[in-house]
Amino acid sequence: MNEDPAIRRAVRRTVGIAALKRIRRIVDADNALEADKRRWARRFGIAFALAAALVLAWMLIR
């Protein structure tokens, strides 16, 4: 391996930048997954509340 400090510094910088970009992609993917989970939880909550309201209305009318 080359012992030139400038080359070693440049290599470390390049590797560091690549690692940070990879971490950023992982974090972005995780954030998108969490947002999708929140969306589905909200949809299921609304569907459950609507179903409960319909059952209650059916019981009161009968």
Backbone bond lengths (Angstrom), bond angles and torsions (degrees), N, CA, C in turn:
res aa  C-N    CA-C-N  psi(-1)  N-CA   C-N-CA  omega(-1)  CA-C   N-CA-C  phi
1 M - - - 1.453 - - 1.523 108.92 -
2 N 1.300 115.60 147.45 1.449 121.29 -178.42 1.524 109.64 -70.90
3 E 1.321 116.42 138.60 1.463 121.83 -178.48 1.526 112.52 -95.41
4 D 1.306 117.30 5.10 1.458 120.66 -179.59 1.533 109.63 -68.25
5 P 1.330 117.94 121.75 1.471 120.20 -177.35 1.534 113.23 -62.75
6 A 1.302 117.79 -33.12 1.462 120.61 179.95 1.531 110.63 -66.21
7 I 1.313 115.99 -40.21 1.469 119.91 179.04 1.516 110.04 -68.82
8 R 1.327 117.13 -43.92 1.470 120.45 178.75 1.532 110.84 -60.66
9 R 1.329 116.91 -42.14 1.464 121.73 179.40 1.535 110.21 -63.58
10 A 1.332 116.18 -42.60 1.465 120.63 179.76 1.536 110.60 -65.21
11 V 1.321 116.89 -40.13 1.464 120.68 178.95 1.526 109.99 -64.89
12 R 1.334 116.57 -46.63 1.471 119.99 178.73 1.528 111.15 -59.47
13 R 1.315 116.32 -41.29 1.467 120.56 -179.89 1.533 110.58 -64.49
14 T 1.318 116.78 -44.22 1.464 121.05 -179.99 1.527 111.27 -63.85
15 V 1.320 116.39 -43.47 1.465 120.49 179.09 1.527 110.13 -65.61
16 G 1.321 117.10 -40.07 1.465 121.25 178.79 1.517 111.91 -63.44
17 I 1.308 116.89 -44.16 1.469 120.88 178.64 1.521 110.70 -62.96
18 A 1.335 116.87 -42.19 1.473 120.28 178.87 1.526 110.67 -63.35
19 A 1.337 117.08 -39.83 1.473 120.65 178.74 1.521 110.57 -65.24
20 L 1.319 117.55 -42.61 1.470 120.76 179.28 1.527 111.39 -63.86
21 K 1.319 117.40 -39.62 1.470 120.71 177.65 1.525 110.88 -63.99
22 R 1.327 116.07 -40.56 1.471 119.84 178.69 1.529 110.92 -64.74
23 I 1.321 116.57 -43.65 1.467 120.63 177.28 1.521 110.21 -61.20
24 R 1.319 117.34 -40.92 1.472 121.13 179.72 1.530 111.03 -61.47
25 R 1.336 116.77 -41.55 1.473 120.18 177.92 1.532 110.68 -63.48
26 I 1.327 116.60 -40.10 1.463 120.38 179.25 1.523 110.45 -65.03
27 V 1.316 117.26 -43.85 1.470 121.57 179.66 1.525 110.26 -64.94
28 D 1.318 117.76 -42.67 1.468 120.59 178.54 1.527 111.33 -61.58
29 A 1.326 116.96 -41.43 1.464 120.48 178.50 1.522 110.73 -64.70
30 D 1.325 117.20 -40.64 1.464 121.11 178.70 1.529 110.89 -65.54
31 N 1.319 117.11 -41.78 1.470 120.39 177.75 1.526 111.60 -62.95
32 A 1.322 116.93 -39.72 1.468 120.29 178.31 1.524 110.52 -65.28
33 L 1.328 117.29 -39.80 1.461 121.24 178.34 1.525 110.95 -63.96
34 E 1.322 117.15 -42.93 1.468 120.75 179.21 1.528 111.14 -65.09
35 A 1.323 117.47 -39.16 1.463 120.72 178.00 1.528 110.16 -64.46
36 D 1.327 116.65 -39.09 1.465 120.79 177.86 1.527 110.62 -64.69
37 K 1.323 116.97 -40.96 1.468 120.77 177.54 1.530 111.25 -62.17
38 R 1.337 116.74 -41.93 1.477 120.06 178.25 1.525 111.02 -62.88
39 R 1.334 116.43 -40.93 1.469 120.42 178.81 1.522 110.78 -61.07
40 W 1.336 116.71 -47.06 1.467 119.74 -179.25 1.518 111.69 -66.91
41 A 1.332 118.04 -37.01 1.462 121.06 178.17 1.530 110.08 -63.41
42 R 1.316 117.12 -40.66 1.467 120.87 178.60 1.527 110.31 -65.00
43 R 1.320 117.04 -41.84 1.470 120.74 179.61 1.530 110.86 -63.59
44 F 1.341 116.82 -45.08 1.460 119.77 178.85 1.524 111.21 -64.60
45 G 1.317 117.04 -37.80 1.462 120.97 178.07 1.519 111.69 -62.83
46 I 1.309 116.65 -44.13 1.470 120.80 179.04 1.524 109.82 -65.53
47 A 1.326 116.95 -42.63 1.474 120.44 179.64 1.528 110.59 -63.18
48 F 1.329 117.38 -41.68 1.459 120.91 179.04 1.524 111.03 -65.37
49 A 1.337 117.48 -43.60 1.463 120.94 179.00 1.526 110.28 -63.42
50 L 1.303 117.96 -40.80 1.462 121.73 178.85 1.524 110.63 -65.08
51 A 1.332 116.82 -43.18 1.466 120.57 178.55 1.526 110.42 -63.77
52 A 1.323 117.67 -41.59 1.463 121.01 178.69 1.525 110.45 -64.54
53 A 1.316 118.14 -40.25 1.464 121.40 179.05 1.531 110.51 -65.78
54 L 1.326 117.26 -40.15 1.461 120.47 178.66 1.533 111.09 -65.60
55 V 1.327 117.49 -41.56 1.467 120.88 178.25 1.519 110.04 -64.33
56 L 1.318 117.35 -43.54 1.466 121.21 178.66 1.522 110.67 -63.28
57 A 1.314 118.03 -43.30 1.463 121.04 179.02 1.536 109.97 -64.32
58 W 1.332 116.78 -41.65 1.466 120.28 178.34 1.526 110.74 -62.29
59 M 1.342 117.07 -40.69 1.467 120.42 179.52 1.524 111.55 -67.49
60 L 1.318 118.18 -36.45 1.453 121.52 -179.18 1.531 111.54 -73.52
61 I 1.308 117.32 -34.48 1.466 121.12 -178.87 1.521 110.04 -73.79
62 R 1.284 118.80 -37.42 1.448 123.64 -176.94 1.458 111.60 -70.49
